[in-house]
């Protein structure tokens, strides 16, 4: 249980962390691109929080990287959740599984009657039944 909760909590945290980074660099990219297109609107320099230290291309790459990582973490969270569902399903089915120490084999004689079409009657069939308990 702690592994499942820890896995889900960590993936949800990384989704949030990457989403915050995505929003941060998306805003910085938008402001920086607007500053590059219209420098007269901003007399004090670049309005983004990074103060123009990075090019718009670099900011776009950072934004795309955070978005990709966020989306991958969403897929990973879904995968962790599906694994948790499968584990719970298997545990529910294995709850009644007999794990006793009774490992035995029974051999019993068997007599059955089989219809033989060529002779038009039933003939006895003699053999053994083997039963395994594990």
Rosetta blueprint (number, residue, H / E / L):
1 X L
2 X H
3 X H
4 X H
5 X H
6 X H
7 X H
8 X H
9 X H
10 X H
11 X H
12 X H
13 X H
14 X H
15 X H
16 X H
17 X H
18 X H
19 X H
20 X H
21 X H
22 X H
23 X H
24 X H
25 X H
26 X H
27 X H
28 X H
29 X H
30 X H
31 X H
32 X H
33 X H
34 X H
35 X H
36 X H
37 X H
38 X L
39 X H
40 X H
41 X H
42 X L
43 X L
44 X L
45 X L
46 X L
47 X L
48 X L
49 X L
50 X L
51 X L
52 X L
53 X L
54 X L
55 X L
56 X H
57 X H
58 X H
59 X H
60 X H
61 X H
62 X H
63 X H
64 X H
65 X H
66 X H
67 X H
68 X H
69 X H
70 X H
71 X H
72 X H
73 X H
74 X H
75 X H
76 X H
77 X H
78 X H
79 X H
80 X H
81 X H
82 X H
83 X H
84 X H
85 X H
86 X H
87 X H
88 X H
89 X H
90 X H
91 X H
92 X H
93 X H
94 X H
95 X L
96 X L
97 X L
98 X L
99 X L
100 X L
101 X L
102 X L
103 X L
104 X E
105 X E
106 X E
107 X E
108 X E
109 X E
110 X E
111 X E
112 X E
113 X E
114 X E
115 X E
116 X E
117 X L
118 X L
119 X L
120 X L
121 X E
122 X E
123 X E
124 X E
125 X E
126 X E
127 X E
128 X E
129 X E
130 X E
131 X E
132 X E
133 X E
134 X L
